[in-house]
Amino acid sequence: MTRAGDLPRRICRLEDRAEIGELVARYCLGLDDRDLARMTELFTPDAVVRSSDRVMHAAGLRAVVAMFRGRFAVLGPSNRFTHDRNVQFEDDDPDAASGIVLAHAEMNRRGQMLAAIRYADRYRRLEGRWRIAERVIVLLLRPDRRVLGRTRAGACRPDARLTTRRARPTGPRVDGWRADHGP
């Protein structure tokens, strides 16, 4: 299966896999930092971002950025973590790949929230850099209506203590985030 003649191709795939991992990390940092300029560097011009529950849908880079701007306006501070990812490369196109990213987000908007997330992605290399061409956001565990105000009935609910807690956010992380990004 591994031949010496395949070594350059295998090294290229390892480099591609590492760059896609960095792309995923930059996405999380861009969301957590509310950095719209960074977000424009992550997606292809014809990118599609949507949620599996059909609450979010944007086609084209401008629409994707506008969607995130709208999300930033209603969500409080967040800290995203990625876990495992599975990237598959297209055999017939060296500039195309797809993958699944396992993640979770810790948020604070009128109390603590936790969301378990899977991103189903298609990636494309443009101008020598990997970018997200399509992202489907699958929320496996998410806050209930009282906390987010935007989810639908029947959603999977995290532990009730997490979604109904009304503790006032305190501490340097939340205060620092508010100073940088507003209420």
Z-matrix of the N, CA and C atoms (Angstrom, degrees):
N
C 1 1.456
C 2 1.529 1 111.14
N 3 1.326 2 117.86 1 -40.94
C 4 1.454 3 120.31 2 178.59
C 5 1.520 4 108.68 3 -102.50
N 6 1.279 5 115.46 4 116.76
C 7 1.460 6 121.51 5 179.65
C 8 1.512 7 109.68 6 -116.83
N 9 1.310 8 115.29 7 151.59
C 10 1.463 9 119.93 8 -179.91
C 11 1.521 10 111.50 9 -58.98
N 12 1.340 11 117.05 10 -34.43
C 13 1.463 12 120.75 11 179.56
C 14 1.518 13 113.35 12 -67.79
N 15 1.346 14 117.41 13 -20.63
C 16 1.460 15 122.36 14 178.91
C 17 1.531 16 112.26 15 -85.43
N 18 1.317 17 117.17 16 -7.50
C 19 1.460 18 120.44 17 -172.85
C 20 1.530 19 113.48 18 -55.52
N 21 1.333 20 121.53 19 -47.78
C 22 1.474 21 119.44 20 178.77
C 23 1.540 22 112.53 21 -59.95
N 24 1.311 23 117.26 22 -40.45
C 25 1.469 24 121.07 23 178.87
C 26 1.522 25 110.74 24 -65.24
N 27 1.343 26 116.64 25 -42.85
C 28 1.459 27 120.72 26 179.99
C 29 1.526 28 110.70 27 -65.56
N 30 1.312 29 117.81 28 -40.00
C 31 1.474 30 120.82 29 177.59
C 32 1.527 31 109.97 30 -63.97
N 33 1.318 32 116.71 31 -41.99
C 34 1.470 33 120.89 32 178.00
C 35 1.527 34 110.32 33 -60.04
N 36 1.333 35 117.51 34 -42.57
C 37 1.471 36 120.89 35 179.22
C 38 1.528 37 111.12 36 -64.54
N 39 1.314 38 117.05 37 -38.78
C 40 1.465 39 119.70 38 176.87
C 41 1.526 40 110.97 39 -63.34
N 42 1.321 41 116.16 40 -42.66
C 43 1.468 42 119.94 41 176.93
C 44 1.522 43 110.97 42 -64.00
N 45 1.340 44 117.14 43 -41.45
C 46 1.469 45 120.94 44 177.64
C 47 1.525 46 110.75 45 -62.17
N 48 1.323 47 116.40 46 -44.02
C 49 1.468 48 121.03 47 -179.73
C 50 1.530 49 109.81 48 -61.33
N 51 1.324 50 117.45 49 -42.56
C 52 1.469 51 121.01 50 178.78
C 53 1.529 52 111.01 51 -65.02
N 54 1.329 53 117.47 52 -40.73
C 55 1.465 54 119.91 53 179.44
C 56 1.526 55 111.59 54 -66.56
N 57 1.330 56 116.95 55 -38.33
C 58 1.466 57 119.58 56 176.50
C 59 1.526 58 109.94 57 -64.74
N 60 1.325 59 118.06 58 -38.50
C 61 1.466 60 121.04 59 175.57
C 62 1.520 61 111.80 60 -60.43
N 63 1.324 62 116.70 61 -40.57
C 64 1.467 63 120.42 62 177.13
C 65 1.527 64 111.15 63 -67.71
N 66 1.327 65 117.53 64 -36.00
C 67 1.465 66 122.17 65 175.73
C 68 1.525 67 110.08 66 -59.60
N 69 1.316 68 116.76 67 -45.49
C 70 1.467 69 121.98 68 179.18
C 71 1.532 70 110.01 69 -61.85
N 72 1.328 71 117.16 70 -42.21
C 73 1.472 72 120.27 71 178.53
C 74 1.523 73 111.23 72 -65.16
N 75 1.330 74 117.24 73 -41.01
C 76 1.478 75 120.11 74 179.06
C 77 1.534 76 111.04 75 -64.21
N 78 1.328 77 117.28 76 -34.38
C 79 1.467 78 121.31 77 176.11
C 80 1.533 79 109.32 78 -60.53
N 81 1.327 80 116.94 79 -49.21
C 82 1.465 81 120.18 80 -179.22
C 83 1.521 82 111.26 81 -62.26
N 84 1.320 83 116.71 82 -43.94
C 85 1.465 84 120.10 83 178.44
C 86 1.525 85 111.21 84 -63.90
N 87 1.322 86 117.08 85 -40.27
C 88 1.464 87 120.68 86 178.45
C 89 1.521 88 111.94 87 -61.47
N 90 1.337 89 116.49 88 -41.84
C 91 1.459 90 119.41 89 177.92
C 92 1.523 91 111.34 90 -67.64
N 93 1.326 92 116.40 91 -48.07
C 94 1.461 93 119.23 92 -177.33
C 95 1.527 94 112.47 93 -64.79
N 96 1.332 95 116.64 94 -34.04
C 97 1.475 96 121.00 95 179.53
C 98 1.524 97 112.61 96 -88.11
N 99 1.323 98 117.53 97 -4.20
C 100 1.474 99 122.82 98 -178.12
C 101 1.531 100 110.27 99 57.20
N 102 1.306 101 115.97 100 44.04
C 103 1.461 102 123.29 101 -174.21
C 104 1.531 103 110.05 102 -100.13
N 105 1.326 104 116.35 103 91.27
C 106 1.463 105 120.87 104 -177.91
C 107 1.522 106 112.39 105 -66.51
N 108 1.328 107 117.68 106 -32.38
C 109 1.471 108 119.90 107 177.33
C 110 1.520 109 110.18 108 -62.81
N 111 1.314 110 117.31 109 -41.41
C 112 1.468 111 120.77 110 178.01
C 113 1.530 112 110.18 111 -65.12
N 114 1.326 113 116.64 112 -37.96
C 115 1.466 114 119.87 113 -177.98
C 116 1.526 115 111.02 114 -60.69
N 117 1.336 116 117.37 115 -35.14
C 118 1.475 117 119.25 116 -178.74
C 119 1.522 118 111.95 117 -66.88
N 120 1.319 119 117.89 118 -23.04
C 121 1.460 120 121.87 119 -179.87
C 122 1.526 121 113.11 120 -83.08
N 123 1.317 122 117.22 121 -10.14
C 124 1.461 123 121.14 122 -173.19
C 125 1.519 124 114.14 123 -93.47
N 126 1.334 125 116.88 124 -20.26
C 127 1.458 126 121.17 125 -171.07
C 128 1.522 127 111.93 126 -115.94
N 129 1.323 128 115.70 127 154.55
C 130 1.461 129 120.99 128 173.00
C 131 1.525 130 108.79 129 -73.78
N 132 1.330 131 118.86 130 159.04
C 133 1.466 132 120.76 131 179.43
C 134 1.532 133 113.26 132 -58.14
N 135 1.329 134 117.37 133 -29.51
C 136 1.467 135 121.31 134 -178.54
C 137 1.531 136 112.49 135 -104.52
N 138 1.318 137 116.67 136 23.83
C 139 1.463 138 121.67 137 -175.92
C 140 1.523 139 112.21 138 -58.14
N 141 1.326 140 114.51 139 150.48
C 142 1.459 141 122.69 140 173.16
C 143 1.524 142 106.97 141 -124.66
N 144 1.333 143 116.68 142 127.84
C 145 1.460 144 122.55 143 175.09
C 146 1.518 145 106.71 144 -126.72
N 147 1.325 146 114.88 145 127.55
C 148 1.461 147 118.93 146 -179.80
C 149 1.517 148 109.35 147 -150.17
N 150 1.314 149 114.74 148 160.52
C 151 1.460 150 119.66 149 175.59
C 152 1.525 151 108.08 150 -103.03
N 153 1.315 152 115.81 151 150.13
C 154 1.464 153 120.20 152 -177.39
C 155 1.525 154 111.92 153 -65.86
N 156 1.340 155 118.07 154 -23.29
C 157 1.465 156 120.74 155 178.47
C 158 1.528 157 112.65 156 -87.46
N 159 1.338 158 116.89 157 4.09
C 160 1.471 159 125.00 158 176.09
C 161 1.526 160 114.14 159 69.70
N 162 1.323 161 118.14 160 12.98
C 163 1.465 162 120.57 161 176.99
C 164 1.527 163 109.95 162 -73.09
N 165 1.331 164 116.23 163 -37.31
C 166 1.464 165 121.00 164 -179.92
C 167 1.521 166 109.64 165 -114.66
N 168 1.335 167 115.50 166 139.54
C 169 1.464 168 120.82 167 173.77
C 170 1.520 169 108.44 168 -161.32
N 171 1.317 170 115.11 169 125.63
C 172 1.467 171 120.32 170 177.81
C 173 1.519 172 108.31 171 -143.94
N 174 1.329 173 116.13 172 135.80
C 175 1.465 174 122.03 173 178.32
C 176 1.523 175 108.62 174 -124.77
N 177 1.320 176 115.79 175 125.57
C 178 1.453 177 121.67 176 -177.16
C 179 1.522 178 110.32 177 97.28
N 180 1.319 179 115.89 178 146.50
C 181 1.464 180 121.11 179 -173.94
C 182 1.529 181 112.64 180 -58.22
N 183 1.317 182 117.78 181 -43.87
C 184 1.482 183 119.73 182 179.80
C 185 1.524 184 111.47 183 -60.92
N 186 1.329 185 116.66 184 -42.99
C 187 1.463 186 120.88 185 179.88
C 188 1.528 187 111.15 186 -67.26
N 189 1.316 188 117.22 187 -36.90
C 190 1.470 189 121.07 188 178.03
C 191 1.526 190 109.50 189 -63.30
N 192 1.314 191 117.29 190 -47.60
C 193 1.468 192 120.96 191 179.75
C 194 1.534 193 110.18 192 -62.93
N 195 1.322 194 117.26 193 -41.51
C 196 1.470 195 120.63 194 178.16
C 197 1.533 196 110.87 195 -62.97
N 198 1.331 197 116.95 196 -39.07
C 199 1.461 198 120.29 197 178.41
C 200 1.529 199 110.14 198 -62.38
N 201 1.339 200 116.58 199 -45.96
C 202 1.465 201 119.02 200 179.31
C 203 1.525 202 110.84 201 -65.21
N 204 1.318 203 118.78 202 -38.27
C 205 1.467 204 121.23 203 176.73
C 206 1.532 205 109.47 204 -57.65
N 207 1.317 206 117.25 205 -43.22
C 208 1.455 207 121.33 206 177.46
C 209 1.521 208 112.73 207 -64.52
N 210 1.330 209 116.76 208 -39.38
C 211 1.470 210 120.48 209 178.10
C 212 1.530 211 109.93 210 -65.83
N 213 1.321 212 117.25 211 -40.21
C 214 1.463 213 120.74 212 -179.98
C 215 1.529 214 110.52 213 -61.46
N 216 1.327 215 117.12 214 -33.51
C 217 1.462 216 121.29 215 -177.27
C 218 1.524 217 112.27 216 -66.98
N 219 1.345 218 118.26 217 -25.48
C 220 1.464 219 120.17 218 -176.12
C 221 1.518 220 113.78 219 -110.54
N 222 1.320 221 118.12 220 -15.72
C 223 1.459 222 120.00 221 -178.66
C 224 1.520 223 110.55 222 -98.37
N 225 1.308 224 115.83 223 145.38
C 226 1.455 225 120.97 224 176.63
C 227 1.515 226 110.89 225 -85.05
N 228 1.330 227 116.52 226 -161.99
C 229 1.458 228 121.07 227 -179.94
C 230 1.521 229 111.25 228 -58.02
N 231 1.316 230 115.97 229 148.83
C 232 1.461 231 120.19 230 179.27
C 233 1.519 232 109.93 231 -144.17
N 234 1.314 233 113.77 232 159.53
C 235 1.458 234 121.46 233 175.52
C 236 1.526 235 106.17 234 -143.54
N 237 1.331 236 116.39 235 109.56
C 238 1.457 237 121.46 236 -176.70
C 239 1.521 238 110.66 237 -97.21
N 240 1.320 239 114.62 238 145.20
C 241 1.450 240 122.52 239 177.53
C 242 1.517 241 108.55 240 -129.57
N 243 1.316 242 116.77 241 134.30
C 244 1.458 243 119.33 242 171.33
C 245 1.523 244 107.87 243 -102.94
N 246 1.290 245 114.29 244 150.31
C 247 1.460 246 120.90 245 -179.23
C 248 1.528 247 107.36 246 -115.86
N 249 1.283 248 117.24 247 -113.19
C 250 1.466 249 120.15 248 179.78
C 251 1.518 250 110.87 249 -83.08
N 252 1.302 251 114.94 250 157.08
C 253 1.459 252 120.75 251 171.56
C 254 1.520 253 107.75 252 -144.68
N 255 1.307 254 114.08 253 150.37
C 256 1.453 255 121.72 254 -179.80
C 257 1.522 256 106.85 255 -125.92
N 258 1.312 257 116.88 256 112.73
C 259 1.463 258 121.71 257 -177.71
C 260 1.521 259 109.03 258 -110.83
N 261 1.323 260 115.82 259 130.54
C 262 1.465 261 122.83 260 176.99
C 263 1.519 262 108.21 261 -117.75
N 264 1.318 263 116.61 262 131.45
C 265 1.462 264 121.45 263 179.53
C 266 1.514 265 110.08 264 -98.07
N 267 1.328 266 115.65 265 145.69
C 268 1.460 267 121.73 266 176.96
C 269 1.528 268 108.76 267 -75.71
N 270 1.313 269 117.19 268 128.42
C 271 1.464 270 120.95 269 -179.69
C 272 1.526 271 112.28 270 -66.14
N 273 1.336 272 116.13 271 -34.49
C 274 1.463 273 119.56 272 -174.73
C 275 1.526 274 114.15 273 -95.20
N 276 1.352 275 117.33 274 -0.99
C 277 1.462 276 120.24 275 -179.78
C 278 1.530 277 108.89 276 -142.76
N 279 1.325 278 118.27 277 106.48
C 280 1.469 279 120.30 278 -177.80
C 281 1.527 280 113.76 279 -67.83
N 282 1.334 281 117.70 280 -9.71
C 283 1.462 282 121.85 281 -178.33
C 284 1.527 283 112.88 282 -107.38
N 285 1.344 284 117.19 283 20.41
C 286 1.463 285 121.18 284 -179.15
C 287 1.527 286 109.73 285 -135.27
N 288 1.325 287 115.09 286 139.85
C 289 1.462 288 121.55 287 178.34
C 290 1.524 289 108.10 288 -153.11
N 291 1.304 290 116.01 289 165.54
C 292 1.458 291 121.76 290 174.87
C 293 1.518 292 107.70 291 -140.78
N 294 1.322 293 115.58 292 164.03
C 295 1.450 294 117.50 293 -179.66
C 296 1.512 295 113.50 294 -174.35
N 297 1.316 296 113.41 295 171.02
C 298 1.462 297 123.30 296 175.92
C 299 1.526 298 106.81 297 -120.66
N 300 1.325 299 116.52 298 132.14
C 301 1.465 300 122.22 299 176.61
C 302 1.526 301 107.06 300 -115.89
N 303 1.320 302 116.44 301 126.39
C 304 1.462 303 121.89 302 175.64
C 305 1.518 304 107.52 303 -94.54
N 306 1.331 305 117.28 304 131.09
C 307 1.461 306 120.10 305 -173.85
C 308 1.522 307 110.95 306 -151.16
N 309 1.308 308 114.74 307 169.84
C 310 1.462 309 120.46 308 167.00
C 311 1.520 310 108.28 309 -146.10
N 312 1.324 311 114.63 310 158.69
C 313 1.460 312 121.16 311 179.25
C 314 1.518 313 108.59 312 -129.97
N 315 1.311 314 114.84 313 133.72
C 316 1.457 315 121.64 314 172.13
C 317 1.510 316 106.27 315 -103.76
N 318 1.319 317 116.21 316 128.85
C 319 1.459 318 120.72 317 -175.21
C 320 1.520 319 109.75 318 -133.50
N 321 1.326 320 115.44 319 165.12
C 322 1.447 321 120.33 320 177.10
C 323 1.516 322 108.16 321 -141.88
N 324 1.286 323 114.71 322 104.11
C 325 1.468 324 122.07 323 174.58
C 326 1.514 325 106.65 324 -143.15
N 327 1.311 326 116.05 325 103.98
C 328 1.467 327 121.41 326 -175.57
C 329 1.528 328 110.99 327 57.82
N 330 1.299 329 117.47 328 39.10
C 331 1.458 330 123.04 329 179.93
C 332 1.521 331 110.55 330 123.44
N 333 1.307 332 115.54 331 166.16
C 334 1.456 333 120.06 332 -177.77
C 335 1.518 334 111.19 333 -73.91
N 336 1.329 335 115.09 334 144.75
C 337 1.455 336 120.89 335 177.78
C 338 1.521 337 108.65 336 -139.19
N 339 1.305 338 114.90 337 153.15
C 340 1.449 339 121.33 338 176.78
C 341 1.515 340 107.75 339 -136.16
N 342 1.320 341 117.08 340 134.32
C 343 1.463 342 121.22 341 177.45
C 344 1.521 343 109.02 342 -127.54
N 345 1.317 344 116.77 343 127.69
C 346 1.461 345 121.92 344 172.02
C 347 1.521 346 106.90 345 -92.80
N 348 1.321 347 116.49 346 129.23
C 349 1.460 348 121.00 347 -169.50
C 350 1.525 349 110.41 348 -131.28
N 351 1.316 350 115.28 349 143.88
C 352 1.461 351 122.26 350 165.67
C 353 1.520 352 107.07 351 -122.62
N 354 1.311 353 115.36 352 132.31
C 355 1.458 354 121.21 353 174.12
C 356 1.534 355 107.41 354 -106.09
N 357 1.315 356 116.01 355 121.23
C 358 1.464 357 121.53 356 174.10
C 359 1.526 358 106.02 357 -99.55
N 360 1.321 359 116.11 358 112.52
C 361 1.462 360 121.31 359 -168.40
C 362 1.523 361 113.42 360 -118.47
N 363 1.322 362 113.81 361 152.17
C 364 1.465 363 123.18 362 162.59
C 365 1.519 364 105.61 363 -120.91
N 366 1.329 365 116.07 364 132.74
C 367 1.456 366 121.88 365 -178.90
C 368 1.522 367 109.31 366 -115.41
N 369 1.321 368 114.61 367 150.13
C 370 1.462 369 119.93 368 175.61
C 371 1.529 370 108.37 369 -141.46
N 372 1.331 371 115.10 370 138.12
C 373 1.460 372 119.78 371 177.36
C 374 1.524 373 107.93 372 -88.56
N 375 1.343 374 115.69 373 123.52
C 376 1.457 375 122.99 374 176.43
C 377 1.507 376 108.59 375 -126.15
N 378 1.307 377 116.09 376 132.64
C 379 1.466 378 121.11 377 178.12
C 380 1.523 379 111.74 378 50.23
N 381 1.334 380 115.46 379 39.94
C 382 1.453 381 121.12 380 175.67
C 383 1.516 382 116.13 381 81.20
N 384 1.352 383 118.84 382 2.70
C 385 1.473 384 122.14 383 -179.41
C 386 1.510 385 111.04 384 -126.77
N 387 1.329 386 114.99 385 138.82
C 388 1.462 387 119.74 386 176.00
C 389 1.525 388 109.75 387 -74.25
N 390 1.331 389 115.16 388 139.03
C 391 1.465 390 121.97 389 178.39
C 392 1.527 391 109.29 390 -138.15
N 393 1.304 392 115.16 391 163.52
C 394 1.465 393 120.63 392 177.52
C 395 1.527 394 107.96 393 -85.53
N 396 1.324 395 116.67 394 122.22
C 397 1.460 396 122.02 395 177.39
C 398 1.531 397 110.52 396 -94.72
N 399 1.320 398 115.83 397 -33.22
C 400 1.468 399 120.29 398 177.43
C 401 1.519 400 108.18 399 -150.71
N 402 1.322 401 115.23 400 136.62
C 403 1.464 402 121.19 401 176.38
C 404 1.513 403 108.39 402 -135.50
N 405 1.327 404 115.33 403 122.90
C 406 1.461 405 121.70 404 172.37
C 407 1.519 406 106.43 405 -106.85
N 408 1.322 407 115.91 406 120.02
C 409 1.460 408 122.45 407 -177.95
C 410 1.525 409 107.53 408 -93.38
N 411 1.314 410 115.68 409 116.86
C 412 1.461 411 121.52 410 -179.42
C 413 1.525 412 107.14 411 -110.77
N 414 1.324 413 116.11 412 113.34
C 415 1.459 414 121.25 413 179.32
C 416 1.524 415 107.99 414 -92.31
N 417 1.320 416 115.96 415 110.65
C 418 1.461 417 120.75 416 -178.84
C 419 1.516 418 111.64 417 -86.89
N 420 1.309 419 116.13 418 -29.73
C 421 1.458 420 123.20 419 -178.26
C 422 1.510 421 104.94 420 -144.22
N 423 1.313 422 117.20 421 123.65
C 424 1.454 423 118.08 422 -175.49
C 425 1.519 424 110.83 423 -149.11
N 426 1.318 425 115.87 424 163.64
C 427 1.462 426 120.19 425 179.92
C 428 1.528 427 111.80 426 -63.66
N 429 1.313 428 114.86 427 156.35
C 430 1.464 429 117.38 428 179.27
C 431 1.525 430 111.42 429 -86.58
N 432 1.313 431 116.48 430 178.04
C 433 1.463 432 123.57 431 -174.26
C 434 1.528 433 112.74 432 -56.76
N 435 1.333 434 118.94 433 -36.09
C 436 1.467 435 120.65 434 -177.59
C 437 1.511 436 111.77 435 -62.93
N 438 1.324 437 117.80 436 -29.42
C 439 1.456 438 119.94 437 -176.53
C 440 1.516 439 111.48 438 -91.65
N 441 1.323 440 117.28 439 -52.72
C 442 1.461 441 119.57 440 -176.77
C 443 1.519 442 113.07 441 -87.47
N 444 1.339 443 116.72 442 -34.23
C 445 1.445 444 119.86 443 -179.18
C 446 1.517 445 113.46 444 73.52
N 447 1.329 446 119.01 445 7.39
C 448 1.465 447 120.71 446 -176.18
C 449 1.518 448 112.76 447 -131.07
N 450 1.326 449 117.83 448 -0.84
C 451 1.459 450 118.62 449 -178.67
C 452 1.516 451 109.91 450 -91.99
N 453 1.303 452 115.35 451 161.62
C 454 1.459 453 120.68 452 -177.27
C 455 1.521 454 111.16 453 -95.32
N 456 1.329 455 115.71 454 157.49
C 457 1.461 456 120.71 455 176.08
C 458 1.518 457 108.74 456 -60.78
N 459 1.316 458 115.54 457 148.69
C 460 1.451 459 119.93 458 178.56
C 461 1.508 460 113.86 459 89.74
N 462 1.321 461 117.32 460 1.26
C 463 1.467 462 120.30 461 179.96
C 464 1.522 463 109.34 462 -70.91
N 465 1.302 464 116.53 463 152.48
C 466 1.459 465 120.52 464 172.62
C 467 1.518 466 108.13 465 -62.93
N 468 1.292 467 116.90 466 136.92
C 469 1.455 468 120.27 467 -175.99
C 470 1.518 469 110.13 468 -114.57
N 471 1.328 470 117.36 469 137.86
C 472 1.461 471 119.42 470 173.03
C 473 1.521 472 109.56 471 -74.88
N 474 1.290 473 116.82 472 179.07
C 475 1.445 474 123.13 473 177.39
C 476 1.532 475 109.72 474 -49.05
N 477 1.315 476 117.89 475 131.69
C 478 1.468 477 122.15 476 -175.24
C 479 1.524 478 111.91 477 -57.64
N 480 1.329 479 117.43 478 -31.26
C 481 1.462 480 119.47 479 179.37
C 482 1.523 481 111.19 480 -62.27
N 483 1.308 482 117.88 481 -30.54
C 484 1.460 483 120.49 482 179.68
C 485 1.521 484 111.40 483 -76.38
N 486 1.324 485 118.18 484 -34.92
C 487 1.461 486 119.79 485 -173.52
C 488 1.519 487 113.94 486 -90.18
N 489 1.316 488 118.03 487 -20.39
C 490 1.458 489 118.77 488 -176.73
C 491 1.525 490 112.06 489 -105.88
N 492 1.278 491 117.97 490 -3.06
C 493 1.463 492 121.10 491 179.72
C 494 1.526 493 110.26 492 -63.42
N 495 1.306 494 116.41 493 133.91
C 496 1.460 495 120.90 494 -177.55
C 497 1.525 496 111.71 495 -115.71
N 498 1.313 497 117.85 496 23.14
C 499 1.462 498 119.98 497 -179.24
C 500 1.522 499 109.92 498 -62.87
N 501 1.314 500 115.51 499 140.36
C 502 1.465 501 120.70 500 178.53
C 503 1.533 502 108.93 501 -74.78
N 504 1.340 503 117.22 502 127.72
C 505 1.468 504 119.12 503 179.80
C 506 1.520 505 111.26 504 -62.65
N 507 1.315 506 115.98 505 133.97
C 508 1.459 507 121.25 506 177.82
C 509 1.511 508 108.93 507 -138.49
N 510 1.302 509 115.91 508 172.89
C 511 1.453 510 120.59 509 174.47
C 512 1.509 511 112.36 510 103.05
N 513 1.312 512 116.49 511 163.49
C 514 1.458 513 120.72 512 -174.55
C 515 1.513 514 113.66 513 -64.70
N 516 1.336 515 119.41 514 -33.96
C 517 1.468 516 120.32 515 -177.17
C 518 1.526 517 110.62 516 -63.16
N 519 1.327 518 117.07 517 -51.48
C 520 1.461 519 120.40 518 -178.75
C 521 1.524 520 110.68 519 -67.01
N 522 1.337 521 116.51 520 -44.42
C 523 1.464 522 119.30 521 -179.44
C 524 1.520 523 110.60 522 -63.69
N 525 1.327 524 117.92 523 -41.64
C 526 1.456 525 121.40 524 177.92
C 527 1.515 526 111.66 525 -64.21
N 528 1.318 527 116.65 526 -39.97
C 529 1.466 528 120.86 527 178.25
C 530 1.523 529 109.75 528 -62.94
N 531 1.347 530 116.29 529 -44.83
C 532 1.471 531 119.22 530 179.60
C 533 1.514 532 111.72 531 -62.45
N 534 1.312 533 117.65 532 -38.25
C 535 1.475 534 120.52 533 179.12
C 536 1.516 535 110.64 534 -62.80
N 537 1.328 536 116.71 535 -37.20
C 538 1.471 537 121.04 536 -178.96
C 539 1.515 538 113.23 537 -81.75
N 540 1.339 539 117.75 538 -32.77
C 541 1.460 540 120.28 539 -168.67
C 542 1.519 541 115.13 540 -124.56
N 543 1.310 542 118.49 541 -3.28
C 544 1.466 543 120.62 542 179.29
C 545 1.503 544 112.25 543 88.20
N 546 1.333 545 117.62 544 -177.85
C 547 1.465 546 121.33 545 -176.11
C 548 1.505 547 113.21 546 -66.76
